[in-house]
Amino acid sequence: MFTLIKREIQDHFLYLIGSVVLTAILIVALTTFAFHQDTRIDWDDLIAPIIPIAILIMLGFCAMGVSQMYADRNRRISAFVSTLPVTRTHILFARIATGIITILILLIPLIVTTAILIRWFEPPIPMYAGIIFDISLTAFLMMLACYCIGLLTGWNPSKVIPTFGALVLTCILVPLVIIKGFGWEIAMILSVFIAALLIRTWQTFTSASL
């Protein structure tokens, strides 16, 4: 299994590098913003720039899922790997694990930086820990949902369907989070959505002819 994950990482190394570069840029921007505040951080000022950045990130992870499946279909990677003592489920699991690793590479440094800045600039209010957790969980699930829709649509030979699916998903998820806010309700909705996507992806991938 580790060999499969290593292969996926090597084949899509640019996405991991992109996550590292993007998280570094966002950390620098967030830290600069915080230190330019007076005594407390006005988090409302971050809402306007965060929305387009979030949309681009979501589309980026959707593109990663599409890229993995599209490359598999065109280069017949699964057909080759399946000649080894592994199953298609193992191949798909390694692919998903690589996507999750890429998401965590982007998200974890941002969470740590945000927690440090809040501890530095804000009063020690216990609810801040809960807010950070809710936002982080929602962000992770949104990225994972976009990645999963990329996996599902990427196996389709058409180039239009993956693009259309990514745009529709983004248009649905962003307003949904704005309406529902951060918390267990949106987490449950996204979790069910992700589970449905993964089940459908597994059914499609394992039953397709290689």
Summary of the structure (lengths in Angstrom):
residues: 210
radius of gyration: 18.6
end to end distance: 20.3
largest distance: 62.2
contacts: 626
relative contact order: 0.14
helix: 85%
strand: 0%
